[in-house]
Amino acid sequence: MNQSQFLEPEVTIVVVPRERFSYTRESLESIYENTNYPFKLIYVDGGSPTHIKNYLATQAVEKKFQLIRTDHYLSPNHARNIGLRQVNSKYVVFIDNDVVVTPGWLQPLVDCAEATGATIVSPLICQYLPLHTEVHCAGGESGVKVETKGETTRRRIIEKIYKQGRKVADVRPQLQRQQTGLAEFHCMMVRTEIFAQIGLLDEGLLNTKEHVDLCIMVNEAGGTVYLEPESLVTYVPGPPLKWTDLHFYMLRWSDAWELASLKHLRDKWNLSEDEYFQNKYKRLGWRRDMTIVNPLVRKIPLGKLGSRVVGKVLRQIDKVLNHYLTSRYAKKYLQGSPNQIPPQQPPTSTMTASSQS
């Protein structure tokens, strides 16, 4: 028996909820079917519906991974930190529960980190169905730009994603392993030791710009971000959404969470309240509008005028319902304020098991 079989895997995969639960099976099965590099897996289940909860419990026993569950919904960075606290391997891969990986995806990420010393390595991330055909993120830029005009100084956020919307077949032959400025939490591998330097992920960012924040912190700490296009994954956003997804989706993309996140980002990096933030404030709730309200409006055959009236009414209902849901959640789990994070509590159930190879 090879001595390497007794060594702990260098990679721990931490799976967390992104915005829904209905793609859980497809995502998890793709990881176990397409990963031949040794890994441990920690699955953080934040309040999934009963049928998903039961499925994950069964899979944890069969596949021998660690399952950590809370009976309430979690913001993404909160969920990631729950998993991160359990990690003792050299690398941690953060991946959302709506991501499908391709065969051999993990090995190139490790090879890149080992060859370059990278702190963060991003695969080539695709979006939508059919799988692995349209680029979502092929690296990018992040940071804080300081602009001075006369006596006025502005600090502006930098966020740029490369190649989004392009066809993989068109861009992949041109891409190579390279240093970049941006990785996304859909899937990224991080050198675990960096968290001893920068601390855990910032849970004040409840639902947006967490990846930008991490990349800026890593850069300021002297770390590097690399793109490894030999690794390919796809995130599959809704719609359609199951009814059991709606409550979490509405909380995840709530006005309150987004507004709190933007203000936290602004204050943390001392950013100017410029058009970037003004545009974000004006578009609060756009995901719910796109995913929930607009599909409902299109199903009502009332003509253009009728659709506009119905759409306006539904958006008002959405705002009221969204405020109610986030306020109720805040009172129960966030100590009354969406700016607060839930106090650390032991999960309701944890299953610990051996690694996968």
N, C-alpha and C positions, 0 to 999 in steps of 0.2 A: 504494500500500500504506500502510495506516494506521501511524503511528509507534508506536501502542500495541502493535502486534503484536511489536515488538522488545523490549518491556519484560518484565522478569522478573515472573512472577505474584506477587501479594502473599500468596498462601496456599500452604502446603505441607501436604499430607495425609500423616500418618504412620500406617500401618496396622500393628497388632501382634497377636500371638496372644492370645486371652483364655483359653480353657480347652479348646479343641478345634481341629481342622483341617478337619473335614468340611463346614463351611459356607463355605469359602474362596471357591469359585467364585461362589456366589450373592451374597456380600457385595461382592466386587471388581467383578463385572459391574454391580451396582446403582450403584456409584459412577460408572463410566464412562458408563452409560446415562442417569443422572439429574443430572449435574453440568454446567451450562452456563457456570458462572463459571470463569475461568482458574485453573488450579492446577498445581502439581507434586505428584508422589506418590512417597513413599518407603515401600517395603514391607519390613518386618523379619520375616524368616522364621526362627523359632527351632526348628529341628529337626523340621520337618514330614516326614511319610512320603514315600517316593519319588515316588508319583504326584502329590502336591501340589507337591513340590519341582519336578518337571518341568513341571507346569502353570504355576507361577509364573514359571519361567525362560522359557517360551514367551511368556507374557503380557508380561513385561518387555520383550522384544524387540519384540513387536507394538505395544504401547501406549506404549513408550518411557518407562518409569518406572524408578526406581532400586530395585534389589533387593539387599538385604543379608541374607545367610544365615549362621547358625551351625549347626553340626551337633549342638548340644545344646540342650535346652529352656531357655527364658528366663523369669524372673519378669517380670511386666508392666512395672514401672517400669524394669527393666534394658533391656528391649526398646525402650521409649519413649525412653530416653536415647540408645541407639544411633542411633535415627532423629533425635532432636533435635540431636545433634552435627553433623548434616549440613544443618540448616536455616539458611538465611540470608534468609528472607522475613519480611515484617512480622508475619504470623500463622502459627500452626501448628495444625492440627486433629489431635487424637489420636482415633483411631477403632479399635474392636476388629474382629477378623476374623469376627465373627458378627453384624454390624450391616448392615441394609438401609436405604438412604436413599430419600427420595421426590424426585420431580422438583423442581428448583429449590431444594433444601435449603440450599445453601451461600451463595447471595446474601444471604438475610436475616441470616445470622450476621455477615457482613461489614458489612452496612448497620447492624446494631445496634451493632457495635463502633465504627464510624465516627461514628455519631450520638451515642453516649453516652460514648465513651472507655473502655468496659468493658475490663477485663483478661482476663476469661473470659466467653465467651458459650456458653450451653447451648441446644441445640434442645429441643423437647418430645420426650422419649424414651419410646418404647413398648416393650412386651414381648410375647413369645410370638406364635404364629400363631392366627388369621389376622393378617397384617401390619397395623400402623398402626391398631389398634382398641382396645388396652388400655394405659393409661398406666403407665409405670414410674417416671418422675421428671419433675415439673414444677417444678423448683427445690426449695428447702428451706432448712434451717438447719445451720450448722456453727460450731464455736468451742469455747472453754474457759470454763466457768462456775465462778466462785470463790464458794464458800459458806462462811460463817463462823458457827459456833454456839459462843458462849462463847470458849474458847481454842482451839477446834478449827477448822481451815480445810481445806476439801476442794476440790480442783480436778477438775471433772467434764467429760467430753467431751460436746459437743452434736452430735447427728446426727439430723436429721429430714428425711424426704422427703415432698414434697407430692403429693397426688392419686394415689398408687400404687394400682393396681387399679381405678381409675375408667375408664369408657368415654370414649374420645376424643370421640365425638359429643356427650357430655353436658358435658364440661368445656372443650373448645377454644373455643366461642363466648364463654366467660367470661374466657378468658385474654388477656392483652396483654403486650407487651414491658414488663418490669419488673425492677428490681434484686432480687436474691435472695441467699441465703447458701450455696447448694450447687449444684455441677455434678458430673456423673459422667463417668468415663473411657470409658464406652461410646461417647460422642461429646461432645467439647467443643472449642471454638476458643479459643486462648490467644494473647495479644499476646506475641510472642517476646521482646521487650525485658525482660520481667519476670524472665527467668531470669538476666540479668546482675546482678539485684538479690538474688534469693533462691537462686541456684544451681540445679543440675540437680534433677530429681525424686529423692526420697529412696528409694534402693534398699534401705535397711534394712527397708522395708515390702514384704515379699515377695509378699503375696497379699491383703491386706485393708486398707481405710481409707486407701488412697493418695489418693483424691479428697478426703476430709475434710482430710487433712494439707495438700494443696495449697491448698485454699480458705482454710484458717486462715492459711497463710503469705502468701497474696496479700492477705488482709484486713489482716494485721499490717504489710504493706509499703505499705498505703494504696491497694491496688487494689480493684476492684469486680467482682462477678459478676452477670451478667444472664441472664434467661430470654428466649428469642426463640421464641414458640410458632408463628410463621409457618414455622419450620423443623421438619420432622418426620422422625424416624428410628425404627427398631425394632431392638432386639437380640433375637436368637432363640437362647435357651439350649437345650442338650440336656436330657433325652434326646429321641430315642434317640441313643446314642453308637456310632460305629463302633469296631471293635476297635483300629484304629490311633489312636484318640483316648484310649484308656483310660490308658496309661502317663502321658501328659502331664496328663490330668485328675487322676489320683491324686496326682501331684507338685504340681500347681498348687493343689489344695485339701488338701494334706497337713496333718496335725496339727502337724508340726514347723514348717512355714512359717507357719501361722496363729499358733501360739504365739509364735514369734519376732517376728512382725509386731506382735502385740498388746503384747508386752513393750517393743518398740522405741517404739511409739506412746506407751505409758505413761511411759517414761523421758524421751523427747524433750520432752513437754509437761508433765512433772512432775505426772502425773495420779494421783489417789487410786485405790488398789486397791479399787474399790467394787463394787456389784452388777452394774454394766455389764460389768466384766471377769470377774467370777465366773461370770456367765451365759454369756459367750463361752467360757470355759475348759470349762464343762460340756458345751457343744455342739460341741466340736471334732469335725470329721469329718461334720457333719450333711449337707453336700452330697453326699459319697460315699454316705452312708446313703440319701439320697433318690433319687439318680440310679443307683446301682449295686446296692446291697444290697436295697432294698425291691422293685425290679422283679424281681429274681431270686427272692425269697421268694414273690411273688405267682404266679410260674409253677409253683410246686411244690404240687400238690393234696394237702395233708396235713391239712387242717382247721386250726382256730384254734390248738390246742395244738401240733400239729406245726409249724405255721408259726412260732410263737414260738420253739420250740427251734431250728429251722433258722436263723431270723433271728439268734438269739444266737450260734450257731456261726459264721455268715458274718461277723458283725460282729467277732468275735475274729480270724478269718482276715484280714479287711480291715485291722485294726489292725497285725497282725504284718507283712503284706505292705507296708503303707504305711510302716512304720518301716524295713523293709529297703530300699525304693526310695529314700526320702529320705536314708538313711544312705549308700547307694552314690553317689547324686548329690552329696552334700556332700563325700565323700572325693575325688571326681573333679574337681568344679568349684568347690566352696565352701571349699576348704582345710580340710575336716573339720568345719565348723560351719555350721548353717543360718542363723546370724546374719551370716555373711560373704556378700559378693557376689562373683561370679566376677571374677577379674582381667581387665582390659581386654586383649582379644586381637583381632587383625585378623579380620574375617569370612572365611569360606572362599571366598565369592564375592560380588562386587559388580558390578552392571551399572548404569552411569550413562547416562542418556539425557535427551532434551529434555522440555520441559513440555507439558502438555495444555491445550487451551482449548476 
